[in-house]
Amino acid sequence: MPFVIKRRLDLSGTGDGWAEAYIEYNPIRSKDSDQLLDIQKYRQKILANDIDAVRSARGKTMQIIVDNFLGGMGYDGEKLAPITKENLDELPDDILTELFQLITGQIDAKKNKLSQT
């Protein structure tokens, strides 16, 4: 059975109506970290503006996010509404980028700053 370490990304600073919003996620497990190597192999192609490589890396990045997403609430313009695996891609890129960095340990969730690793 996999271990679950439920962590929370506070979305209260996102904008009006988001005061109680959040995303819960599980940090990537060591045994799944090879997924990050799959993304890294696209780096040179991305730097060379290879659009197919960008799309492939983005897809793999979203898969890591979806696989480690546990739940959440967001603001739909009227009220708090569930954030689900199916509507995660409706969130702005800045939120998804921060979530990916938290899931993969690039941001230290305990200190809320970029990790030295």
Sine and cosine of phi, psi and omega as CSV:
sin_phi,cos_phi,sin_psi,cos_psi,sin_omega,cos_omega
0.00,0.00,0.74,-0.67,0.01,-1.00
-0.96,0.29,0.50,-0.87,0.08,-1.00
-0.98,0.19,0.57,-0.82,0.07,-1.00
-0.89,-0.46,0.83,-0.56,0.08,-1.00
-0.87,-0.49,1.00,-0.03,-0.08,-1.00
-0.96,0.29,0.87,-0.49,0.08,-1.00
-0.86,-0.50,0.30,-0.95,-0.10,-0.99
-0.77,-0.63,0.75,-0.66,0.15,-0.99
-0.99,-0.15,0.91,-0.42,0.01,-1.00
-0.97,0.22,0.83,-0.55,-0.01,-1.00
-0.97,-0.26,0.27,0.96,-0.08,-1.00
-0.88,0.48,-0.43,0.90,0.00,-1.00
-1.00,0.02,0.12,0.99,-0.07,-1.00
-0.94,0.35,-0.61,0.79,-0.01,-1.00
0.28,-0.96,-0.07,-1.00,0.01,-1.00
-0.86,0.52,0.70,-0.71,0.03,-1.00
1.00,0.00,-0.16,0.99,-0.08,-1.00
-0.99,-0.14,0.23,0.97,-0.10,-0.99
-0.84,0.55,-0.57,0.82,-0.03,-1.00
-0.96,-0.27,0.19,0.98,-0.09,-1.00
-0.99,0.14,0.48,-0.88,-0.03,-1.00
-0.28,-0.96,0.25,-0.97,0.18,-0.98
-0.77,-0.64,0.72,-0.69,0.11,-0.99
-0.97,-0.25,0.66,-0.75,-0.07,-1.00
-0.55,-0.83,0.27,-0.96,0.09,-1.00
-0.93,-0.36,0.75,-0.66,0.07,-1.00
-0.88,0.48,0.51,-0.86,0.00,-1.00
-0.87,0.50,0.65,-0.76,0.02,-1.00
-0.99,0.11,0.48,-0.88,-0.01,-1.00
-0.81,0.59,-0.67,0.74,-0.05,-1.00
-0.93,0.38,-0.30,0.95,0.02,-1.00
-0.99,-0.17,0.00,1.00,-0.11,-0.99
-0.94,0.35,-0.21,0.98,0.10,-1.00
-0.89,0.46,-0.37,0.93,0.07,-1.00
-0.86,0.50,-0.52,0.85,0.03,-1.00
-0.93,0.36,-0.58,0.82,0.05,-1.00
-0.91,0.42,-0.56,0.83,0.06,-1.00
-0.87,0.49,-0.63,0.78,0.01,-1.00
-0.95,0.32,-0.65,0.76,-0.02,-1.00
-0.87,0.50,-0.51,0.86,-0.03,-1.00
-0.91,0.41,-0.26,0.96,0.04,-1.00
-1.00,0.02,-0.13,0.99,-0.15,-0.99
-0.80,0.60,-0.79,0.61,-0.03,-1.00
-0.88,0.48,-0.65,0.76,0.01,-1.00
-0.91,0.41,-0.62,0.78,0.03,-1.00
-0.90,0.43,-0.69,0.73,0.02,-1.00
-0.89,0.45,-0.41,0.91,0.05,-1.00
-1.00,-0.03,0.24,0.97,0.05,-1.00
0.89,0.45,0.57,0.82,0.07,-1.00
-0.98,0.18,0.96,-0.27,-0.08,-1.00
-0.89,0.46,-0.62,0.79,0.03,-1.00
-0.89,0.46,-0.61,0.79,0.04,-1.00
-0.92,0.39,-0.63,0.78,0.04,-1.00
-0.88,0.47,-0.72,0.70,0.00,-1.00
-0.90,0.44,-0.67,0.74,0.00,-1.00
-0.90,0.44,-0.72,0.70,0.00,-1.00
-0.90,0.43,-0.64,0.77,0.02,-1.00
-0.90,0.44,-0.67,0.74,0.02,-1.00
-0.88,0.47,-0.68,0.74,0.01,-1.00
-0.93,0.37,-0.60,0.80,0.05,-1.00
-0.89,0.45,-0.73,0.69,0.02,-1.00
-0.89,0.45,-0.56,0.83,0.01,-1.00
-0.91,0.42,-0.64,0.77,0.06,-1.00
-0.89,0.46,-0.68,0.73,0.02,-1.00
-0.88,0.48,-0.77,0.64,-0.02,-1.00
-0.88,0.48,-0.69,0.72,-0.03,-1.00
-0.88,0.47,-0.46,0.89,-0.07,-1.00
-0.95,-0.32,0.06,1.00,0.03,-1.00
-0.97,0.22,0.73,-0.69,-0.01,-1.00
-0.93,-0.37,-0.41,0.91,-0.01,-1.00
0.42,-0.91,0.02,-1.00,0.04,-1.00
0.23,-0.97,0.07,-1.00,0.04,-1.00
-0.71,-0.70,0.67,-0.74,0.04,-1.00
-0.73,-0.68,0.13,-0.99,-0.03,-1.00
-0.99,-0.16,0.82,-0.57,-0.05,-1.00
-0.99,-0.12,0.22,0.97,-0.03,-1.00
0.98,-0.20,-0.30,0.95,0.02,-1.00
-0.78,-0.63,-0.61,0.79,-0.08,-1.00
-0.39,-0.92,0.14,-0.99,0.12,-0.99
-0.94,0.34,0.69,-0.73,-0.01,-1.00
-0.69,-0.72,0.46,-0.89,-0.01,-1.00
-0.89,0.45,0.67,-0.74,0.22,-0.98
-1.00,-0.07,0.78,-0.62,-0.05,-1.00
-0.84,-0.55,0.18,-0.98,0.07,-1.00
-0.86,0.50,-0.52,0.85,-0.03,-1.00
-0.97,0.25,-0.44,0.90,-0.02,-1.00
-0.92,-0.39,0.18,0.98,0.04,-1.00
-0.82,0.57,-0.62,0.79,-0.06,-1.00
-0.96,0.28,0.00,1.00,0.11,-0.99
-0.99,0.11,-0.24,0.97,0.00,-1.00
-0.97,0.24,0.44,-0.90,0.04,-1.00
-0.90,0.44,0.46,-0.89,-0.02,-1.00
-0.86,0.52,-0.56,0.83,-0.02,-1.00
-0.90,0.43,-0.58,0.81,0.05,-1.00
-0.94,0.34,-0.70,0.72,-0.01,-1.00
-0.91,0.42,-0.59,0.81,0.04,-1.00
-0.90,0.43,-0.72,0.69,0.02,-1.00
-0.89,0.45,-0.66,0.75,0.03,-1.00
-0.88,0.48,-0.70,0.71,0.03,-1.00
-0.88,0.48,-0.67,0.74,0.00,-1.00
-0.91,0.42,-0.58,0.81,0.06,-1.00
-0.94,0.34,-0.71,0.70,-0.01,-1.00
-0.86,0.51,-0.66,0.75,-0.09,-1.00
-1.00,-0.03,0.04,1.00,0.06,-1.00
0.99,0.15,0.18,0.98,0.05,-1.00
-0.95,0.31,-0.47,0.88,0.14,-0.99
-0.92,-0.39,0.77,-0.64,0.05,-1.00
-0.96,0.27,0.94,-0.33,-0.06,-1.00
-0.87,0.49,-0.50,0.87,-0.03,-1.00
-0.97,0.22,-0.53,0.85,-0.02,-1.00
-0.96,-0.27,-0.17,0.99,-0.01,-1.00
0.81,0.59,0.71,0.71,0.08,-1.00
-0.57,-0.82,0.26,-0.97,-0.03,-1.00
-0.86,0.50,0.71,-0.71,0.02,-1.00
-0.96,0.28,0.45,-0.89,0.03,-1.00
-0.98,0.21,-0.22,0.98,-0.02,-1.00
-1.00,0.04,0.00,0.00,0.00,0.00
